[in-house]
């Protein structure tokens, strides 16, 4: 499922290039292990037949003894548009990722490399304990992807649907409709058949009617401490530190639920390898919603930092294009931060779809090492990013408490 690094580099903006240069991202990336998994571990027939995608007659159902599947949460919507009349049935995009079971257990070599890169001994950490944490979080990067697999899932009413088969990247994606009658804000649990095929749990499907509020929120350094301005900071917060929320953001998001009753999308440039790491964190501190991550570095730890820091503006804009096709009539609140390209991506999408985005909140990050080496917090940067966006639409904040009045004002829009 690895994104093309040349394509990703081509989409890199000048600001991203300067940030990466100032903090030495390329030097750190060169020292990280690449190709920690191999397509040679994938059975030849599965590798070749997967090129036929949905037409693969040799695809096999997941075997819980040998395969695992991740069922990714989604949001159901009703199609609307100039060529659509009347209330339409619900539909949603169903995405699943397939892996070879227990293929990522032998990570000792790479654990030691990561531990050395982040300077554990210099920090005085209990190395054995920390290396155990690194090993646990590294497994999704090492798991061998398993193309040419499909999985059956069971809905709440007992209906069973087939997802897949996965293609060459071991990901399956399809639109499924006619799921009965449900209310805005309702959530359904969809399970794998058998359930043990999906050890990380069931899929949650959230329902969003055509009208109402939707929040599109970044994750790293917007609502979760990540230190995305520093390559070593990213590695430490990802593989060692206990994930922690930005102070005050859980309370702010609770207030958003009480005030606007929105649907939720968490849009991050983190690779999908981190799905099983980020999802429990989000469920612990924030409203449940659809998590959209980047298909950028399966079996390639060297691409992890690149995923977070290259071409993020284009990537996020493209994902918001898809959300717009699903929910073009909802009112959108975008939440992000100044460490990466959130201001530029949100400005792009405001100009592209006039009237869709009603408010933009950008956390001005001042407590992360390296921010002073860039122009990330310069007023001119924000003026450029939000050109042609009314001043009343976008606002900067350092303390989430600054936003409560602005949130309350949105209720009347």
N, C-alpha and C positions, 0 to 999 in steps of 0.2 A: 504494500500500500504506500510505498515511498513516493513522495512528490518528486518531480524532476528538479534537482538542485539548480540546474542551469536556468530553468524557468523561474524558480523562486528568486534567484539572484537577479534575473532580468527585471523583475518587478520591484526590486529594492529601490526605495526612494533615496534622495540625497541626504535627507535627515537621518534615515536609518543607517546609511553608509557611514555618516559622520559619528553617530553614536557607537556603532560597532568598532570603528577605528579608534575612538577615544578610549574605549574600555578594553581593547585588545581581544575582542571576541574571536577573531580568526585564529589567533595564536592558541587560545584555549581549545577551540574546536579541533585544531590539528592534533592536539595531544589526547583527545578523547577517542575511544575505540570505535571504529566504523565496521559495518558489516558483521555485527556480532551474531546475526543469524544468517542462514544461507538457504537459497532456493534449492540447493542440492539435497537438502533434508526433506524436501517435499517429493512424494512419489511422482515418478515421471508421468504416469497417465493423468494424475490430477493436475499437474503443472501444465501439460499440453491441452487437455480437454477444457480447462478453465478459460481458454482463449475464446471458446464459443459462447461464453456468458450464459444467458438464460436458455439457450438452445442446447446446452450440454446434456446429452442423453446419458453420459457416463457418470454424472454427478451422483453422490451418495448422501443419504440422510446422516446427520451427525450421530456418532456412536459415543455415548457418554463415557465408555471405557477408554476411548482413544482421542476424542475431540472435545473441545469446549466452545461455547458460543457466547458472545456478549450481545444482549438485546438492548439497543439504545433507546432511551425514552424519546417520545415524540409528541407533537401537538396536532390534534385533529382540527380541521377547518371545513367550512362550507364554501365551495367554489362560487365566486362572484365575478361579474364583469359585464361589459356591454353586450356580449353574446349569450349571456346566461339570464334566464328569467325564472322567477319564483324561488322558493327556498329549496336548496339543493341538499342531497344527502351528505353526511359527513364523509370525509376521506382524510388520509394521512400518509406520510412517507414512512415506511418501515425499513429500518437499517439494522443489519446484524453483521458482526465480525466473527470470523471462525479461526480457531487455533488448534494446534496439536497439543493434546493434554500433557502436562509435566515436561514440556520441551524446554522450558526456561529455568530449570532448577540449577544447572551447573553454571553459576555466575561468579564463582570465587575470584577468577582472574580479573574480571572487570570491576568487581567490588573494590579490590585493592587499588586499582588505578583511580577510581573516583575518589576514594578516601584520601589518596595522596594529593590529588588535584585540589581538593578543598581544604587541605592542610589540617587534618583532624588533630594531629599531635600538637600543632601550634595553638590550637584552641583548647587543649586540655581535655578533650572529650574521652569518654570511656570507649576506646576503639572497638572492642569486641561488640559492645551493645550497639554502637552506631553502625558498624558493618552489617549487623543483622538487619537493621532498618533499611540500609542501602540495598541489601540483597532482596528483601521483600518488594521494594518499590522498583527494582530494576527488572524483575521477571517479565512484566509486560513488554519491555523493549527487546527481550531475548526470545520470547515465545516464537516458535515457528508458525507462520501463518499457514492456514489450511484451505486452499482454494478448492473449488468443485464440491462444496458441501451445501446442504440445505437443511432447514429446521422447520418443524411444525410448531405452531403456537396456538394456544387455546385462549379464546375470549371469555368474558364473564358469563356469557349465555351458553357456553359449551361448544360454540362453533370453533372449528379448527381450520387454520389457514397455513399454507406453505409459504415460507420465506426462502428466497434463493432460487438457484444456487449462487454462491459467491463466485465472482470472476477471478481474474489473475491476481488481484490484490486481496483476495479472500474477504471481500465485502459484498454483501447483497443489499440492494435497494429497490423498493417497488412501492407504487401507490396502491393502496387498498381502500375501497369505499364501501358504502352501504352498511354501516355498523350500528343501525338502530337509532333510537331517539335518545339524546343526552342533553344535559343543560350546560350552559356556559360555566366554566370553572370546575366542572366535574372531572374526576380522575379515575381511570380504570387500570386495573392490573392485568397484564397479559403474560402468561407463563409459557415456558418452553415445554415441549412434549418429548421426553419426560423432563420434569423440572431440574433434575440433576445435570442435565446437559448445559445449563446456564448457572454455574456456581456463584456468579456475582448477583444473581437475583432476577426478578421479573422486570419486564418493561412497563413503565408507567406512561399511559397515554392521557394527555391533558386536552380538554375541549375548549375551543375559543370560537365564539360566534363572530360573524362578520363585523359587529360593532362593539366598541368598548376600548379599554386601554390595554396596551402591551408594553412591557419593559424589556428592552434589549440591553443587557448588562455585560460589560467586560468582567473578567475574574481577577487576573493577576494585577496586584497593586491598585485595583479599584475596590474590590471587596475582600481580597485575600493578600496577606503579606507575601510577596514573592521576590522583591528587589530586582526587577527586570532590567535595571540599568547596569547591572554588574554580572558578568558570566559566572564568577565564583558564587555570588549571592544566589543566582538562579539554581545552581547545582546544589547548594546547601539547603535552600528552602524546599527544593523538590525531593531530594533523596535523604535528607537527614532531619530537618526540623519538623516538629509537630505542626501541621497546617493551622494557621491562626487567622481570624478575620481582622479586617481593618477596624479599629476602634470606632464604635458608633454606627457602623454600616448595618449590622443585623437589626438594630432598633429602627433605623431609617427605613429599611425594607419592610419591616413589620408595619410601620406607619403607612407605607405605600399600599400594602394589602388592605388596611382598614379604610383608607381614603379613596382609592381608585379601583380596587378589586381587579388588578390586571392579570393577564397571562404573562408568562415569563420565558425568556430565552437568555441563556448564558452563552455568550459568543466570545471565544478565546482563541488566540493563536497557538495555544498549547497543543501538542500532538495528541491524537486519540489514544496513544499509549497511556496517557494519564487519566483516562476516563474513570477507571475503577478507583483511582486515588482522589479525584476531584468530586465525583458524585457524592460519596458519603460526607465529605466536608460541606458541600452545598446543602445537603439534606439536614445536616446538624445545625447550621446557622442561618439558612436563608429559605425563602419560599421555594417549593419544588417547581421545576420547569424543565424545558428541553435544553440539554447541553450540546452545543455545537463546537466541536474541536477540529483541528486541522489534520488532514490525512497526509502526514509529512514524514514520519520517521520510524515506521515499523522496522524492526531488526537493524536499526542504524542509530546508535547513540550519538554519533558524530553530527547527525542532522538535527538533533534536539534543539540546540541553541539557535541554529539557523531558522528553525520553524518559528521560534518566538520573536525573531528580530529581523527577518527579511521578508519583504513583500507583504507585510501585515495589512497595510492600507487596502491594497487590491483584494486580498483575501477576504477581509471583513466586509468590504463593499459588495463582493460577489455573494456572500452568504446573506446579507441583508436584502439583496435583490430577490433571493429565493423566498425570504420571509414576506416580502412585499407581494409576491405572486400568490401567497397563501392568504394574507390578511391585508389587502390593499385599502380597506376602509376603516381599519382600527386606528386609534390615536396612539402614537409611539413616543415613549420616553426613552432616550438613550443615556446610559451611564457609563463613564469610562475614566481614564486618567491620563496624565501628561507624560508618562514614561515611554510610551510607544506611539502608535499612529491613530489613536482613537479620535482626537479632534479632527484630523484630516478625513478619516473614514466617515465620521458622522456628518461633517460638512458636505462631503461628496453626496451622501445619500439624501440630505435635506434638499440640496439643489436639484437632484435627479427626480425626486418625487415631491413636488411642491404641495405643501399642506399635510403631508403624511406625518412627518416628525413634528411634534408639538413642543418638545422641550429636550434640552441636552445639558446634562450635568457632568462636568469634568473635574475630577479630583486633582488638584495641583500638588504633586508629590514633592515634598521638600525634605523628607527624612530618609532618603536613600542615597548612599554613597555614589558619586559619579554624576549626579544630576547637575552639579555646578560646572561640569566640564562641557556641557552642551547648552544649546539655546532652547531646551525643552520648555522652560517656564518663562521665556521672554514674551512680553505682551505682543510683540510683532508676530510671533509664531501663531498665537491664537487669532489675531486679527486676519492673518492670511488664511488660516484653516477655515474660519467662519465667515469668509467674504460672502456678501449677499445673504447672510443669515441674520435676521433681526436681533439686536442686542437683548431683547426680552425673551428670546428663545434659548440662548445658551448662557451658561454661567459657570464660573470657576468656584471651587470651594476647597478648603483645607480641613475644616471640621464639619462632619455631617450635620451637626446641629444648625448650621447655617441654612439648611435646605428645607426645614419643616414648613416655613411660611410659603415658600415657592411650591412645595407639594400641595399644600392646602389650596393654593390658588388654581392649581390645575383642575380641581374638581368642577369648577365652573365652566371649563372650556367645552 
